[in-house]
Amino acid sequence: MKMMLSCEEACRKIASDEYAEAGRWERLQIRFHLWLCGDCRGYARQLRELGTSVRQLAHDTQPQASDIERLESDILAGLSSPDSGSDDLRRVPRP
């Protein structure tokens, strides 16, 4: 059993559910790696901040039908402006 994880292994475990499901030894390996590696520590911090932001956004905002319709009309208006280029984009089928 090796003591030090590679950056690739550590980042994979941090970004997936492996860390949450890891045993005591695996958690110790990840923490040890993060203690030594500033790059992976920064990556872990970015993932935490991203997760916090996404959860906050999902909690605070629920898109309303009127918001979606307004956004759609704004996009179509932008596509039909002379600066937008091709008019073929307006013919994309809607889901």
C-alpha positions in Angstrom: 0.0 0.0 0.0 1.5 3.3 -1.0 1.6 6.3 1.2 1.4 9.2 -1.3 -1.3 9.6 -3.9 -0.5 11.1 -7.3 -2.2 14.4 -8.1 -4.3 12.6 -10.7 -5.5 10.1 -8.1 -6.1 12.7 -5.5 -8.1 15.0 -7.8 -10.2 12.0 -9.1 -11.1 11.0 -5.5 -11.8 14.6 -4.5 -14.0 15.3 -7.5 -16.0 12.1 -7.2 -17.9 10.4 -4.5 -14.9 8.3 -3.6 -13.9 10.7 -0.9 -17.3 10.5 0.8 -17.2 6.7 0.6 -13.5 6.4 1.5 -12.3 4.5 4.5 -10.0 6.0 7.2 -6.7 5.1 5.4 -7.9 6.6 2.0 -9.1 9.8 3.7 -5.7 10.0 5.4 -3.9 9.6 2.1 -6.0 12.4 0.5 -5.6 14.7 3.4 -1.8 14.1 3.4 -1.6 14.8 -0.3 -3.7 18.0 0.1 -1.4 19.1 3.0 1.7 18.7 0.7 0.2 19.8 -2.7 -0.9 23.4 -3.0 -2.2 22.8 -6.5 -4.6 20.0 -5.5 -5.5 22.0 -2.3 -6.5 24.9 -4.6 -8.5 22.5 -6.8 -10.3 21.1 -3.8 -11.2 24.7 -2.7 -12.5 25.6 -6.1 -14.7 22.5 -6.1 -16.1 23.4 -2.7 -16.8 27.0 -3.8 -18.4 25.8 -7.0 -20.6 23.3 -5.1 -21.7 26.0 -2.6 -22.5 28.5 -5.4 -24.5 25.9 -7.4 -26.5 24.8 -4.3 -27.2 28.5 -3.4 -28.3 29.3 -6.9 -30.6 26.3 -7.1 -32.0 27.2 -3.7 -32.5 30.9 -4.4 -33.9 30.8 -8.0 -36.5 28.8 -9.7 -37.0 29.8 -13.3 -40.4 31.0 -14.2 -42.1 30.4 -17.5 -42.1 34.2 -18.2 -38.3 34.3 -17.6 -37.7 31.5 -20.0 -40.0 33.1 -22.7 -38.2 36.4 -22.2 -34.8 34.8 -22.6 -36.0 32.9 -25.7 -37.3 36.1 -27.3 -34.0 38.0 -26.4 -32.0 35.2 -28.0 -34.2 35.2 -31.2 -34.0 39.0 -31.3 -30.2 38.8 -31.2 -30.1 36.2 -33.9 -32.2 38.3 -36.2 -30.1 41.5 -35.7 -27.9 42.5 -38.7 -24.7 41.9 -36.6 -25.6 38.3 -35.7 -24.5 36.7 -39.0 -26.5 33.8 -40.4 -30.3 33.5 -40.2 -30.0 29.7 -40.3 -29.7 29.6 -36.5 -33.3 30.7 -36.1 -34.5 27.5 -37.8 -33.1 25.2 -35.2 -36.0 23.0 -34.0 -37.1 23.5 -30.5 -37.1 20.5 -28.1 
